[in-house]
Amino acid sequence: MKNKELVYKLEQRGFDSLSDREVLSLMADTNDPEKFKNLDLRDLAKMSITELIAAGLTKREAQIVASAFEASRRRQALSALDAIQIRSSASVFEYFSSLLSDLPHEEFHVMFLNRANRVIKSERISQGGVSGTVTDVRLILKTAIELLASGMVISHNHPSGNTSPSDSDIRITQKIKEAGALLDIQLLDHIIVAGRDYYSFADNGAM
């Protein structure tokens, strides 16, 4: 089935009439839906451009697919941020999960809060490999000062799916907490996102 036929099918019957692989074929602007035969949407969301190319997509197709999933993550994150109230670890996880749960690499994010614990800004601080990322505490505090933040929540992901904090996770949490305290900026929690599960330092008395 060529894309012209897929477009006609879409126009006549809507997206509900298309299979996942047909939607992906349209998204990647390819004439071969069979390229996606062995790949489901959750798999694709976690794959890098290099991995997509290795799975049979052209470089251009891989870039389009990866960009589409990144745009989807950002849209979900913005929607979650609009609705979020910092009342529990679950509400924080709901936001960070939309950004981090499907990533194949580690990222470190910080949510900056005002005195009413409402979000001023959320920002990615660093990106690393599969097993770690370097976090610059000075950069975090610089941004907090510029935003006149009164509080922070930090979060990073474990692509392995293991929720347990590592020794380096514990050390960086303490380091950020102590640095923030010197400037009267409270670190409220550190959320480790591990797929559809999470670990909260605050909930586990590890702050």
C-alpha positions as CSV (number, residue, x, y, z in Angstrom):
1,M,0.0,0.0,0.0
2,K,1.5,3.3,-1.1
3,N,1.3,6.5,1.0
4,K,-1.2,8.0,-1.5
5,E,-3.6,5.2,-0.6
6,L,-2.9,5.7,3.1
7,V,-3.7,9.4,2.8
8,Y,-7.0,8.6,1.0
9,K,-7.9,6.0,3.7
10,L,-7.1,8.6,6.4
11,E,-9.2,11.3,4.7
12,Q,-12.2,9.0,4.1
13,R,-12.2,7.0,7.4
14,G,-10.0,8.9,9.9
15,F,-7.1,7.8,12.0
16,D,-9.1,5.1,13.7
17,S,-9.0,3.1,10.4
18,L,-5.2,3.0,10.4
19,S,-3.1,0.4,12.1
20,D,-0.1,1.5,14.2
21,R,2.4,0.6,11.4
22,E,0.3,2.7,8.9
23,V,0.3,5.7,11.2
24,L,4.1,5.3,11.6
25,S,4.5,5.0,7.8
26,L,2.7,8.3,7.3
27,M,4.6,9.9,10.1
28,A,8.0,8.8,8.6
29,D,6.8,9.7,5.1
30,T,7.8,6.2,3.9
31,N,5.9,4.0,1.4
32,D,6.7,0.8,3.3
33,P,4.6,0.2,6.5
34,E,6.3,-3.2,6.7
35,K,9.3,-1.5,8.1
36,F,7.5,-1.2,11.3
37,K,6.2,-4.8,11.4
38,N,8.4,-5.8,14.3
39,L,8.3,-2.5,16.2
40,D,5.5,-1.3,18.5
41,L,5.0,2.3,19.6
42,R,6.5,1.8,23.0
43,D,9.7,0.3,21.5
44,L,10.0,3.1,19.1
45,A,9.6,5.8,21.7
46,K,12.7,4.5,23.5
47,M,14.9,4.2,20.4
48,S,17.6,6.6,19.4
49,I,18.1,7.7,15.8
50,T,21.0,5.3,15.5
51,E,18.9,2.4,16.8
52,L,16.0,3.3,14.4
53,I,18.5,3.2,11.5
54,A,19.8,-0.1,12.6
55,A,16.1,-1.4,12.6
56,G,15.8,-0.6,8.9
57,L,14.8,3.1,8.7
58,T,16.6,5.6,6.5
59,K,18.4,8.4,8.3
60,R,15.7,10.9,7.3
61,E,12.9,8.5,8.4
62,A,14.6,7.9,11.7
63,Q,15.0,11.6,12.3
64,I,11.3,12.2,11.6
65,V,10.2,9.4,13.9
66,A,12.5,10.4,16.8
67,S,11.4,14.0,16.5
68,A,7.8,13.1,16.5
69,F,8.2,11.1,19.8
70,E,10.2,13.9,21.3
71,A,7.5,16.4,20.4
72,S,4.9,14.1,22.0
73,R,6.9,13.9,25.2
74,R,7.2,17.7,25.4
75,R,3.5,18.2,24.8
76,Q,2.6,15.7,27.6
77,A,5.1,17.4,29.9
78,L,3.6,20.9,29.2
79,S,0.1,19.6,29.8
80,A,1.2,17.9,33.1
81,L,3.1,21.1,34.2
82,D,0.0,23.2,33.6
83,A,-2.0,21.0,35.9
84,I,0.5,20.2,38.5
85,Q,0.3,21.1,42.2
86,I,3.3,20.1,44.3
87,R,1.4,18.3,47.0
88,S,2.9,14.8,46.7
89,S,5.6,12.8,45.1
90,A,3.0,11.2,42.8
91,S,2.1,14.6,41.3
92,V,5.8,15.3,40.6
93,F,6.3,11.8,39.1
94,E,3.3,12.4,36.8
95,Y,5.1,15.3,35.3
96,F,8.6,13.9,35.1
97,S,7.4,10.5,33.8
98,S,6.1,12.2,30.7
99,L,9.6,13.4,30.0
100,L,11.8,10.6,31.2
101,S,10.2,7.2,31.4
102,D,10.8,6.2,27.8
103,L,14.4,7.6,27.4
104,P,17.2,5.2,26.6
105,H,19.7,7.5,28.4
106,E,19.8,9.3,31.7
107,E,18.8,12.9,32.0
108,F,18.7,15.2,35.1
109,H,16.0,17.8,35.5
110,V,15.1,20.4,38.1
111,M,11.8,21.9,38.9
112,F,12.0,25.4,40.4
113,L,9.2,26.5,42.8
114,N,8.0,29.7,44.4
115,R,7.0,30.1,48.1
116,A,3.6,28.6,47.4
117,N,5.3,25.5,45.9
118,R,4.0,26.4,42.5
119,V,6.2,25.7,39.5
120,I,8.2,28.7,38.1
121,K,10.1,26.7,35.6
122,S,11.3,23.1,34.9
123,E,14.6,22.7,33.1
124,R,16.9,19.9,31.9
125,I,20.3,20.3,33.5
126,S,22.2,17.5,31.9
127,Q,22.1,14.4,29.6
128,G,24.3,11.4,29.9
129,G,24.6,7.8,28.9
130,V,22.7,4.6,29.9
131,S,24.2,4.5,33.4
132,G,24.8,8.1,34.5
133,T,24.9,11.8,33.8
134,V,27.0,14.6,35.3
135,T,25.2,17.2,37.3
136,D,26.6,20.7,37.9
137,V,25.3,22.0,41.2
138,R,26.5,25.5,40.5
139,L,24.4,25.6,37.4
140,I,21.3,24.5,39.3
141,L,21.8,27.2,42.0
142,K,22.6,29.9,39.4
143,T,19.2,29.2,37.7
144,A,17.4,29.1,41.1
145,I,18.8,32.5,42.1
146,E,17.9,34.0,38.7
147,L,14.4,32.8,39.1
148,L,14.1,33.8,42.7
149,A,13.1,30.3,43.5
150,S,12.3,29.3,47.1
151,G,12.3,25.5,46.5
152,M,13.4,22.8,44.1
153,V,12.5,19.3,43.1
154,I,15.1,17.3,41.2
155,S,14.6,14.2,39.1
156,H,16.5,11.8,36.9
157,N,15.7,8.5,35.2
158,H,17.1,5.0,35.4
159,P,16.7,3.4,31.9
160,S,17.5,0.1,33.6
161,G,14.1,0.2,35.4
162,N,15.7,-0.1,38.8
163,T,14.2,2.3,41.2
164,S,16.9,2.0,43.9
165,P,19.1,5.1,44.3
166,S,22.9,4.6,43.7
167,D,25.6,6.0,45.9
168,S,26.1,8.8,43.5
169,D,22.4,9.6,43.5
170,I,22.5,9.9,47.3
171,R,25.6,12.0,47.2
172,I,24.3,14.5,44.6
173,T,21.0,14.8,46.5
174,Q,22.8,15.7,49.7
175,K,25.1,18.1,47.9
176,I,22.2,20.0,46.2
177,K,20.3,20.1,49.5
178,E,23.2,21.5,51.4
179,A,24.1,24.1,48.7
180,G,20.5,25.2,48.5
181,A,20.1,25.6,52.3
182,L,23.0,28.1,52.3
183,L,20.8,30.3,50.0
184,D,17.5,29.5,51.8
185,I,16.4,27.4,48.8
186,Q,14.8,24.2,50.0
187,L,15.2,20.9,48.2
188,L,11.8,19.2,48.6
189,D,12.4,15.9,46.9
190,H,14.4,13.8,44.4
191,I,12.4,11.6,42.2
192,I,14.0,8.7,40.3
193,V,11.9,7.7,37.3
194,A,12.2,4.0,36.4
195,G,9.8,3.3,33.6
196,R,6.3,3.4,35.1
197,D,7.6,3.3,38.6
198,Y,9.5,5.7,40.8
199,Y,11.5,6.3,44.0
200,S,10.9,9.4,46.1
201,F,13.7,10.4,48.5
202,A,11.2,12.4,50.6
203,D,8.7,9.5,50.9
204,N,11.5,7.1,52.0
205,G,13.0,9.5,54.6
206,A,16.2,9.9,52.6
207,M,16.3,13.6,52.5
